[in-house]
Amino acid sequence: MKVLLTFFIWLSISTTTDVHEFYLSVTDINYVAEKQSLQIISRVFTDDFEDVLNKRYQKDFKLIPSLEVKETEVFIEKYIKDKFFIESEGKILSLKYLGKKYEDDMVYLYIEIGNIDELNSITIENLILTDLFEQQKNMIHFESGEFKKSFILEKKLSKRTITF
């Protein structure tokens, strides 16, 4: 009886904790030749992103629309520009953070890089959340016309070059 009670207590505790077992972001990068731009959408877990912003900038951000403070956008943009890079022909391209959207337990981050005449190859570096979570994986889906490539970046292997 005591063993059964212990099992049920353990089961209720283990299923009610808010910790997830994996750390993954997914980033879609689409080169739109007609608009001469890279359109980027990155999805991260809201709680993880909130944790990293708070620890990195010693703030108390709440990534909940009704509790969000005005400076949240400034620090999100700063974090992205410190952790996400795209390079072409030896130059780091200038990111433009467009905004975010909350959906379920995810934050969708919208980014664009404009004025790109043509691309032959790019190097993508994604260190988002790796400063907080050693096991963080950042999946990248890249698309340019018919060309598609997907891969995973992590702290130890944070960048990859695509040639097309």
N, C-alpha and C positions, 0 to 999 in steps of 0.2 A: 504494500500500500504506500509506504514511504517513497519507494523508488518511482512509483507511478505518479505521485504528487510532484516529486522533484522534476520528472520528465515534463509534465504539463506546465510547471512554472518556467522551466528553461524554454519550452516551445513558445509560450506567450511572450517572453522577453525577446527571444531571437526573431520573432516575426513582427514585433512592434518597433524595433529600432529603425532609425531613419538613415542608417548607413548603407550605401550600396557597395556591392562587391567589386565593381569595375569602374574604371575612370576612362571615359572615352568622349572625345569630341568628334564631330563630323563636319568637314568643311567642303563645300562645293565651290569650285572655281570654274567659271565659264568665260571663255574668250569670245566676245561678240565682235567680229571683224567690222560689221557695218557701223557699229557705234565706237569702234576703236577703243574698247574697254574690256577690262577683266571685271566681271561681276561675281562677287564673293558673298556666300552665306555660310556662316559658321554657327553650329549648334553646340551649346555646352549646357551641362546641368546647372540649374539656377543656384542650388545650394553650394556647389563647388566654386562657382564663379564669385558668388557673394563672399565666401571664405577667403579666396585669394585676394580680392580687392581689399577686404578689411585688414588682412595680415600684411599685405604689401604696403598699403598706404596709412596704416594705423588709424582707420576710420571705423564708423559703425554704419555701413551702408545696409539698407534693406532693399533687396531686389524684388519688391512688391509694389506695383504701381501706386497704391494709395499711401505708401510709407516712404516713397523714394524722395530723396532730396535733390535739389537742382544740380548740384555739382557731380552727381552720379555719372552723367554723360561725359563730363570732362575726364574723370578718372578711368572710365571704360575705354575711351579713345586713347588715353595715355598708355594704358596697359596693353591694348592691342598693338599700338605702334612700337612698344618695347619688346613684344614677344612674337610678332608675326611679320615676316619679310618675304617679299618677292623680288627677285633680281633678274634682270635681262641685260645681256651684252655688257656684263661687268658693272652695271649700275643698279642700286637698290631703287625700286620704283616707289613713288609717293602714294601712300594709301589715303583714301578719304573715307572716314567713318561716317556712314549715313544714318545710323540709328539702330534700334533694337526692338524686338517684340517678344513678349512672354507668351509661351504656349505650354500648358501642362507644367511639367517640371523642367522645362528647357528655356534658355534664352537664345533667340535667333539674333545674330549680329550681322548687320548689313554693311558691306565694305565695297568700294569701287576704286579701280585704278584706271584713269582715263588717258587719252592722248597716246595710245599705243598703235603705231602704224602697222607693224607686223611683228609676229613672234616666230622665231625659229627654235628657241629653247628658253626655258625659264628655270630658275632655282627657287624652290619653295622651302622656307624654314618656318616651322611652327613649334613654338615653345610654350604655347598657352597651357596654363595649369601645371606645367612640369616643375615649377618652382615650389609648388605645394604638395604635389602628389608624385612620388617617384615612379609609380606604375602607370602614370597617365599615358594614354595612347591617343594620337591625333590622326584620324583617318582623313585622307585627302582624295577627293574625286575631281579630276581635271577633265575639261571638255573643250575642244576647239573644233567646230564643224563635226566631221566624222571621227576625229581622233579622240580617244578616251583613254584615260589612265587612272588607276586607283592604287593607293599605297598607304602605309601606316608610318607615321613618324613618332618618335619617342625621345626622351631626354638624351639618351646616348647616341641616337641617330636622328637628329632633329631637322636635317635638310636633305633634299633630293633634287636632282636636276632632271628635267624632262626635255628631250630633244625630239622634234617632230618635223 
